[in-house]
Amino acid sequence: MKDSPRFPFILWRAISRLNRWMLSRYGSKSKAANKVLVLTTIGRKSGQPRSTPLQYEEVEGVYYVASARGTKADWYRNLVACPKVNVQVGDKHFSAVANPITDSGQIADFLELRLMRHPRFMSAMLRLEGLPPRYSRIDLEKFAERLAVVALPQECN
């Protein structure tokens, strides 16, 4: 899978660095943190903890995160190698076993949920990714094939 022609690798790398800088500067206590969780994975090569701020959706106590870079995102590759992760949402911390979702229909359901909850942001994102202004469910499912979505159910302690 290639990077989106509108978002070359160098831009993804810059965004990744900006995310890390914002996390170190503002942490999880900022106003923006109410839409962002911090996912801590174990680096697949280094074995060191790696924290990544990600937008999320919560459905019935399960947190869902997505990667626009699909399976190329480092955090995604890390959790595939070691699915045991730590999650911080505001003041709440919990452990989870990451469950990657590969079905394009389920990923399209996730996109529809995000569109319902965040219509302006998601519509702009879909346009940037080349979807037509009036897209169909088939368009969403085709777009979903390029994404990676992960369910993060809280572990019972």
Buried (B, 14 or more C-beta within 10 A) or exposed (E): EEBBEEBEEEEBEEEBEEBBEBBEEBEBEEEEBEEBBBBBBBBBEEEEEBBBBBBBBEEEEEBBBBBBBBBBBBBBBBBBEBBEBBBBBEEEEBBBBBBBBEEBEBBBBBBEBBBEEBEEEBBEBBEEBEBEEEBEEEBBBBBBEBBBBBBBBBEEE
